[in-house]
Amino acid sequence: NRLYTNPYTFITPFGVDTQLFKPYVQRVPTKKIVIGTVKTLAQKYGIDTLINAFSILQAKIEDIPLQLVIVGNGPQENDLKSLVSKLGLNDRVEFLGFIEHSKLVSILQSFDIFVALSRYDSESFGVAIIEASACGLPVVVSDADGPAEVVINNFTGLIVPKNDELSAARALQELILDSEKRKQLGQFGREHIEKNYSWEKSLD
């Protein structure tokens, strides 16, 4: 704020196409809960924290089938797959690799909860998070600057401390056990994106 004092300076948020990224209204409900993330498989994005949180969650919830889907590739891919094997989660965790952006909508629409647990404040904006919210998904994110900027805690998603797998597991457990809260956060998230991050809003 001290650097930019010109009254004609405006911040234009990264826009999302809300006509493309939207909820899949005809999805058939199932008992299985799919938790997903879309990130480069690099240390800064906390994918290992997510996997460890999912392991904790798996031990706490035995009567609801859970699946973790990880979209993306990167330098930590082999290490993360080794962690999944070490935790005995090979049948519960799926690595989809790199997905073209044009195919991302259908992937997001297959999720029940979106997670982004970045561990560094160097992530300036949560693009994947607003795309997930536009699809009507409740989100669980870390309190890193970028992710926390685009989520209203307890309204469009849940914000947890960075590098805290226990807090992430508790937040996920809360959403898994409360289907009405999942639905509500997803609806409010969609409205929040339409109001603040649509392409039309950015162009204005």
C-alpha positions, 0 to 999 in steps of 0.5 A: 500500500505504501508503494501504490498511492495512485488513486487510479490503480486497481487490483484485477483478480485472476478470473475464472470462466464460471460458464465452464467451471460449474457444478455437475448437477446430474451427478449420481450420489454415492457413499464414497467420498472423493478428496482431490487436489490439482497441483504440481507435485513439488515440496512447496505445495504440501502434497505430503501433508495431504497424504499424511492427513488422509492416512490419519483420516482413513484410520478414523473413518472406517464406515465410509469409503474414501478415495484421494485423487492427486492430479499433477506431476512434478519432482516429488512424484516418486517420493509421494508414491513411495509415501503412499506405499509406506502408509499402505494406501495404494488402493485408496490413492490415485495419481492421475498425472498431468491433465490438460486444462480443458479436461480439468472441469470433469475431474473437479466435478468428480470430487466431493472435497478439494484440498490445497495445503501449500506450505509457503506464502510465496504462492501468490494466488489460489487459481485451482482453488477458485476453479474448484469453488466455481464447481461448487466444491467445499475446499480445505486450504492452508493459511498460506497467503495465496490459498487463504486469500480466496477462501472465507473460513467456515463460509466457502471452505475451511482454513487450517495451519500450514504443515499441520496434517492433524488439523487438515485431517480434522477439517476433512473429517468434519466435512465428510461426516456433515454432508449438509455442510459440504453442500452449503460451503460448496454453494456459498463458494460458487456464489463467492466466485461468481461475485468476485472472481468471474471473468466478467468481474475481472473485465469490469 
